[in-house]
Amino acid sequence: MKRFAIKFYAVLALILPVIAYYNWKVAPNVSGDLGLLNLVPYGQEYASLNVGGMVDEKKDSLCVTPIREVEAIREFPVVVIGDSFSNQGLMSFPHFLGRDHGYKIGNIERNMYFQPVQDYLSLLNAGAFEPGQTVIVEIVEHYYVWRLAWLDFGSTAYSDFSPIAHSKWEKDVLSETARWVRLSLNYNNPVRKFPLDKDCFSHPTRSRELYVYREEMSFLEISDELAEQAVSNLMELFRVSEEKGVRMLFLVCSDKYDAYEPWIAGDHPRNDILSHLPKDDDRIIVMTPYIRELVSAGVKDVYMVNDGHASTIGAARCAQVLAEALRKGGDSGSSPE
């Protein structure tokens, strides 16, 4: 019994400091969507940065209207349907497109697991849009091939309209500490880290560290045949849209990995899946070169170090690029009806 007690207290002496360190030093400083995944203490001070002074979360009103009923789609000259980049609230490109460029924007907000390209196609087939509308279909880069490669062009079935469902972490002291230890050992970590050869972030200790979703590396699994099928389907989607009198813009929001890839130090995989997209098609907008342009000019926090999405700087630039594309196509500003 005495020997068991000694072993028990010895183990406890090892475990308690780890639990205490995680819960008092690490957990309070976890921030950003990447922080929630890899439990790196990026810090609340960094997370609360008003990058570029572009928004005031306490005073600003959202300049984009959530669409939660099919019938409401026709009320907006410009409609956005897409992945998570279009659903970042005051830090999203639809907000800046409405606020800075005067467009009346409706954003089809959905749950986190719907397929926006198929849903757009199904809504189009179901007659949800009317001639003269412009639809911005936004896809994050590492999903664009997967989203396009398998489309049902005859479908009229779309996802239920509902507010975006954000998963809640079920936390308890022991399991979260164990998860932090596992992630600290880089075991089954959903986030990858790469060193950078220049300061890309204003974080005091992580300015040259690039953290990205592991799934951004899925380009390594995409064959040329699959990418070509995706592009073929995209061209058909443009044709169907034009046939119904709807102007479609296809927006590819850059993966964080690809946005900062030129500044990754040492050997690393190169992502060339965007090379399959036509270069001279004004209907296709790829944000990667615009984001890299800002980073190359020395702008920090175009993406935040602790988040996989563009900051307000990146979102505002995206809105500017879209506004130019809309004007080029004849959409001139506020409520172009």
For each residue, the residues with C-beta under 8 A, 3 or more apart:
1: 4 5
2: 5 6
3: 6 7
4: 1 7 8
5: 1 2 8 9
6: 2 3 9 10
7: 3 4 10 11
8: 4 5 11 12
9: 5 6 12 13
10: 6 7 13 14
11: 7 8 14 15
12: 8 9 15 16
13: 9 10 16 17
14: 10 11 17 18
15: 11 12 18 19
16: 12 13 19 20
17: 13 14 20 21
18: 14 15 21 22 177 181
19: 15 16 22 23 173 174 177
20: 16 17 23 24
21: 17 18 24 25 26
22: 18 19 25 26 27 176 177 180 181
23: 19 20 26 27 173 176 177
24: 20 21 27 28
25: 21 22 28 29 41
26: 21 22 23 29 30 39 41 180
27: 22 23 24 30 39 41 176
28: 24 25 41 44
29: 25 26 41 42 43 44
30: 26 27 35 36 39 40 41 42
31: 35 42 43 44 46 47 306
32: 35 36 42 47 304 305 306 307
33: 36 37 306 307 308 309
34: 37 38 40 42 191 211 212 213 306 307 308
35: 30 31 32 38 39 40 41 42 47 306
36: 30 32 33 39 169
37: 33 34 190 191 213
38: 34 35 183 189 190 191 211
39: 26 27 30 35 36 176 179 180 183 184
40: 30 34 35 191 211 306
41: 25 26 27 28 29 30 35
42: 29 30 31 32 34 35 46 47 203 206 305 306
43: 29 31 46 47 203
44: 28 29 31 47 48
45: 48 49
46: 31 42 43 49 202 203 204 304 305 306
47: 31 32 35 42 43 44 304 306
48: 44 45
49: 45 46 202 301 304
50: 53 54 55 56 312
51: 54 301 304 311 312 313
52: 311 312 313 316
53: 50
54: 50 51 96 312 313 316
55: 50 60 90 91 312
56: 50 59 60
57: 60 90
58:
59: 56
60: 55 56 57 90
61:
62: 89 90 95
63: 95 96 98 99 105
64: 80 92 94 95 97 98 105 106 107
65: 76 104 105 106 107
66: 106 107 109 163
67: 72 73 76 79 106 107 108 109 161
68: 72 109 161 162 163
69: 72 161
70: 73 123 126 128 161
71: 74
72: 67 68 69 75 76 106
73: 67 70 76 79 106 108 123 128 129 133
74: 71 128 129 130 133
75: 72 106
76: 65 67 72 73 79 104 105 106 133
77: 103 104 132 133 134 331 335 336 337
78: 97 103 104 105 106 133 134 135 136 326 331 336
79: 67 73 76 105 106 107 108 129 133 134 135 136
80: 64 86 94 105 106 107 108 135 136 138
81: 86 107 108 110 116 119 120 123 135 136 137 138
82: 85 86 87 116 136 137 138 139 251
83: 86 87 116 138 139 140 143 253
84: 87 88 112 140 309
85: 82 88 92 93 138 140 253 309 310 315 318
86: 80 81 82 83 92 93 94 107 136 138
87: 82 83 84 92 107 109 164
88: 84 85 91 92 95 309 315
89: 62 92 95
90: 55 57 60 62 95 312
91: 55 88 95 309 310 311 312 315
92: 64 85 86 87 88 89 95 96 107 315
93: 85 86 96 97 138 310 315 316 318 319 322
94: 64 80 86 97 98 105 107 319
95: 62 63 64 88 89 90 91 92 98 99 315 319
96: 54 63 92 93 99 100 101 312 315 316 318 319 320
97: 64 78 93 94 100 101 103 105 319 322 323
98: 63 64 94 95 101 102 103 104 105
99: 63 95 96
100: 96 97 316 319 320 323
101: 96 97 98 319 320 323 326 333
102: 98 333 334
103: 77 78 97 98 323 326 331 333 334 336
104: 65 76 77 78 98 334 335
105: 63 64 65 76 78 79 80 94 97 98
106: 64 65 66 67 72 73 75 76 78 79 80
107: 64 65 66 67 79 80 81 86 87 92 94
108: 67 73 79 80 81 116 119 161
109: 66 67 68 87 163 164
110: 81 114 116 119 159 161 162 164
111: 114 159 160 162 163 164 165
112: 84 164 165 166 167
113:
114: 110 111 119 159
115: 118 119 147 159
116: 81 82 83 108 110 119 120 137 138 139 147
117: 120 121 137 139 147 148 151 237
118: 115 121 122 147 151 152 155 158
119: 81 108 110 114 115 116 122 123 158 159
120: 81 116 117 123 124 135 137 237 248
121: 117 118 124 125 151 152 153 155 237 240
122: 118 119 125 126 152 155 156 157 158
123: 70 73 81 119 120 126 128 129 158
124: 120 121 128 129 240 241 244 246
125: 121 122 153 154 155 156 240
126: 70 122 123 156 158
127:
128: 70 73 74 123 124
129: 73 74 79 123 124 133 135 244 246
130: 74 133 245 246
131: 244 245 246
132: 77 245 337
133: 73 74 76 77 78 79 129 130 246 247
134: 77 78 79 246 247 248 249 326 329 331
135: 78 79 80 81 120 129 241 246 247 248 249
136: 78 79 80 81 82 86 248 249 251 322
137: 81 82 116 117 120 248 249 250 251
138: 80 81 82 83 85 86 93 116 251 253
139: 82 83 116 117 143 144 147 148 250 251 252 253
140: 83 84 85 143 144 252 253 255
141: 144 216 252 253 254 255 258 273 274 288
142: 213 215 216 217 218 219 255
143: 83 139 140 146 147
144: 139 140 141 147 148 230 252 273
145: 148 149 222 226 227 230 273 276
146: 143 149 150 218 230
147: 115 116 117 118 139 143 144 230
148: 117 139 144 145 151 229 230 231 233 234 237
149: 145 146 226 229 230 233
150: 146
151: 117 118 121 148 233 237
152: 118 121 122 155
153: 121 125 236 240
154: 125
155: 118 121 122 125 152 158
156: 122 125 126
157: 122
158: 118 119 122 123 126 155
159: 110 111 114 115 119
160: 111
161: 67 68 69 70 108 110
162: 68 110 111 165
163: 66 68 109 111
164: 87 109 110 111 112
165: 111 112 162
166: 112
167: 112
168:
169: 36
170:
171: 175 176
172: 175 176
173: 19 23 176 177
174: 19 177 178
175: 171 172 178 179
176: 22 23 27 39 171 172 173 179 180
177: 18 19 22 23 173 174 180 181
178: 174 175 181 182
179: 39 175 176 182 183
180: 22 26 39 176 177 183 184
181: 18 22 177 178 184 185
182: 178 179 185 187 188
183: 38 39 179 180 186 187 189
184: 39 180 181
185: 181 182
186: 183 189
187: 182 183
188: 182
189: 38 183 186 192 214
190: 37 38 213 214 215
191: 34 37 38 40 211 212 213 214
192: 189 211 212 213 214 216 217 257
193: 209 210 211
194: 209 210 212 257 264 265 268
195: 208 209 210 264 265 266
196: 199 200 208 209 210 260 263 264 265
197: 208 263 264 265
198: 208 263
199: 196 207 208 300
200: 196 207 208 210 260 263 295 300 302 305
201: 206 207 208 209 300 301 304 305
202: 46 49 207 300 301
203: 42 43 46 206 207 209 305 306
204: 46 207
205:
206: 42 201 203 209 305
207: 199 200 201 202 203 204 300 305
208: 195 196 197 198 199 200 201
209: 193 194 195 196 201 203 206 305
210: 193 194 195 196 200 256 257 260 264 305
211: 34 38 40 191 192 193 256 305 306
212: 34 191 192 194 216 217 255 256 257 308
213: 34 37 142 190 191 192 216 255 256 308
214: 189 190 191 192 217
215: 142 190 218
216: 141 142 192 212 213 219 255 256 257 258 308
217: 142 192 212 214 220 257 269
218: 142 146 215 221 222
219: 142 216 222 269 271 272 273
220: 217 269
221: 218
222: 145 218 219 226 227 273
223: 226 227
224: 227 228 276
225: 228 229
226: 145 149 222 223 229 230
227: 145 222 223 224 230 231 273 276
228: 224 225 231 232 276
229: 148 149 225 226 232 233
230: 144 145 146 147 148 149 226 227 233 234 276
231: 148 227 228 234 235 276 277 278
232: 228 229 235 236
233: 148 149 151 229 230 236 237
234: 148 230 231 237 238 250 277 284
235: 231 232 238 239
236: 153 232 233 239 240
237: 117 120 121 148 151 233 234 240 241 248 250
238: 234 235 241 242 248 250 283
239: 235 236 242 243
240: 121 124 125 153 236 237 243 244
241: 124 135 237 238 244 246 247 248
242: 238 239 245 246 247 248
243: 239 240
244: 124 129 131 240 241
245: 130 131 132 242
246: 124 129 130 131 133 134 135 241 242
247: 133 134 135 241 242 329 331
248: 120 134 135 136 137 237 238 241 242 283
249: 134 135 136 137 283 284 285 322 325 326 329
250: 137 139 234 237 238 283 284 285
251: 82 136 137 138 139 285 287 318 322
252: 139 140 141 144 274 277 284 285 286 287 288
253: 83 85 138 139 140 141 287 310 318
254: 141 258 259 286 287 288 291 310
255: 140 141 142 212 213 216 258 259 271
256: 210 211 212 213 216 259 260 303 308
257: 192 194 210 212 216 217 260 261 271
258: 141 216 254 255 261 271 274 288
259: 254 255 256 288 291 292 295 302 303
260: 196 200 210 256 257 263 264 295 303
261: 257 258 264 268 270 271
262: 292 296
263: 196 197 198 200 260 295
264: 194 195 196 197 210 260 261 268
265: 194 195 196 197
266: 195
267:
268: 194 261 264
269: 217 219 220
270: 261
271: 219 255 257 258 261 274
272: 219 275
273: 141 144 145 219 222 227 276
274: 141 252 258 271 277 286 288
275: 272
276: 145 224 227 228 230 231 273
277: 231 234 252 274 281 284 286
278: 231 281 284
279:
280:
281: 277 278 284
282: 325 328 329
283: 238 248 249 250
284: 234 249 250 252 277 278 281
285: 249 250 251 252 321 322 325
286: 252 254 274 277 289
287: 251 252 253 254 290 291 310 314 317 318 321
288: 141 252 254 258 259 274 291 292
289: 286 292 293
290: 287 293 294 317 318 321
291: 254 259 287 288 294 295 302 303 310 314 317
292: 259 262 288 289 295 296
293: 289 290 296 297
294: 290 291 297 299 302 313 314 317
295: 200 259 260 263 291 292 298 299 302
296: 262 292 293
297: 293 294
298: 295
299: 294 295 302 313
300: 199 200 201 202 207
301: 49 51 201 202 304 305 311 313
302: 200 259 291 294 295 299 310 311 313 314 317
303: 256 259 260 291 307 308 309 310 311 314
304: 32 46 47 49 51 201 301 307 309 311
305: 32 42 46 200 201 203 206 207 209 210 211 301
306: 31 32 33 34 35 40 42 46 47 203 211
307: 32 33 34 303 304 311
308: 33 34 212 213 216 256 303
309: 33 84 85 88 91 303 304 314
310: 85 91 93 253 254 287 291 302 303 313 314 315 317 318
311: 51 52 91 301 302 303 304 307 314 315
312: 50 51 52 54 55 90 91 96 315 316
313: 51 52 54 294 299 301 302 310 316 317
314: 287 291 294 302 303 309 310 311 317 318
315: 85 88 91 92 93 95 96 310 311 312 318 319
316: 52 54 93 96 100 312 313 319 320
317: 287 290 291 294 302 310 313 314 320 321
318: 85 93 96 251 253 287 290 310 314 315 321 322
319: 93 94 95 96 97 100 101 315 316 322 323
320: 96 100 101 316 317 323 324
321: 285 287 290 317 318 324 325
322: 93 97 136 249 251 285 318 319 325 326
323: 97 100 101 103 319 320 326 327
324: 320 321 327 328
325: 249 282 285 321 322 328 329
326: 78 101 103 134 249 322 323 329 331
327: 323 324 330 331 332 333
328: 282 324 325
329: 134 247 249 282 325 326
330: 327 336
331: 77 78 103 134 247 326 327 336
332: 327 336
333: 101 102 103 327 336
334: 102 103 104
335: 77 104
336: 77 78 103 330 331 332 333
337: 77 132
